[in-house]
Amino acid sequence: MAKEDDSSLSTNVLKIVRALKIAGWIGFWAQSVLAVISTLILLFAIVTRNAGNSGQSNPGTGVGLFLAFLGLVAVYVSIFWSYRYILLAKKLRLSDNRPTRADTIKQLKIGIIIGFVGMFVTLLGAEAIVGVLVAKSLSQPQTAFVNAESFNRLVQPIDIFVVQANTNTILAHFLGLVTSVWLLDRISK
């Protein structure tokens, strides 16, 4: 494959190549940082929940963590897709086997779908997690005395960490969506 000189590319193709490259790297790194932080927090929450739990658990917590995990998996898929934008920019610079505008737009639409599905699943997880926290806060004993039976009903710091991890995941999906929609706008012009 022969690499084409940038001067032989049309200005429109050059603009698209630059936009794909810049947005791809920004989306890749921003989502990666948020995903790694969320992964560490969720793993810590799962380990802490399993180690410190005496068999008494709120069923909503498990569903919320599962949906948060699925949303996190979708973020990793979105990170991969952001990297594909960088590869797509490289392909556009090549003289042979250059993707068509329709193929490029199709790739961006897939990125948008990944972002929306991931955000939806993560928001469902957030609803479950926040619902559990509301239930815990409403059922907290109003006295200073807490026995072992009522300990799981208390809002604990790890619960807030899970909310933070889920919020980071939602932000990562949002950034992926912004990247894809911005690129779609640039290419559609």
Residue pairs with C-beta under 8 A, 6 or more apart in sequence:
1 94
1 95
1 96
1 97
2 94
2 95
2 96
3 93
3 94
3 95
4 93
4 94
4 95
6 14
6 93
9 17
9 93
13 92
15 186
16 89
16 92
16 104
16 186
16 187
17 89
17 92
17 93
18 89
19 182
19 183
19 186
19 187
20 85
20 86
20 88
20 89
20 92
20 104
20 183
21 85
21 86
21 89
23 82
23 85
23 179
23 182
23 183
24 82
24 83
24 84
24 85
24 86
24 88
24 89
24 179
25 82
25 86
26 179
27 78
27 79
27 82
27 85
27 175
27 176
27 179
27 180
28 79
28 82
28 83
28 86
30 172
30 175
31 75
31 78
31 79
31 82
31 172
31 175
31 176
32 79
34 75
34 168
34 169
34 171
34 172
34 175
35 72
35 75
35 76
35 79
35 168
35 169
35 172
37 165
37 168
38 68
38 72
38 75
38 165
38 166
38 168
38 169
38 172
39 72
39 165
41 161
41 162
41 164
41 165
41 168
42 65
42 68
42 69
42 72
42 162
42 165
44 158
44 161
45 65
45 158
45 161
45 162
45 165
46 65
48 158
49 57
49 61
49 65
49 158
53 152
54 148
54 152
56 149
56 152
57 152
58 132
58 135
58 136
58 152
60 128
60 129
60 131
60 132
60 135
61 128
61 129
61 132
63 125
63 128
64 125
64 126
64 127
64 128
64 129
64 131
64 132
64 162
64 166
65 125
65 129
65 162
66 125
67 121
67 122
67 124
67 125
67 128
68 122
68 125
68 126
68 129
68 162
68 165
68 166
68 169
69 125
70 121
70 122
70 125
71 118
71 119
71 121
71 122
71 125
71 166
71 169
71 170
71 173
72 122
72 165
72 169
74 114
74 117
74 118
74 121
74 122
74 173
75 118
75 169
75 172
75 173
75 176
77 114
77 118
78 111
78 114
78 115
78 118
78 172
78 173
78 176
79 176
81 107
81 110
81 111
81 114
81 176
81 180
82 111
82 176
82 179
84 107
84 111
85 107
85 108
85 111
85 179
85 183
88 99
88 104
88 107
91 97
91 98
91 99
92 98
92 99
92 104
99 107
101 187
104 187
105 184
105 187
105 188
108 180
108 183
108 184
108 187
109 180
109 184
111 176
111 179
111 180
111 183
112 177
112 180
112 181
112 184
114 176
115 173
115 174
115 176
115 177
115 180
116 177
118 169
118 173
118 176
119 170
119 173
119 174
119 177
122 166
122 169
122 170
122 173
123 170
125 166
126 163
126 166
126 167
126 170
129 159
129 162
129 163
129 166
130 163
132 159
133 155
133 159
133 163
136 153
136 154
136 155
136 159
137 155
139 153
140 150
140 153
140 154
140 155
141 150
141 153
146 154
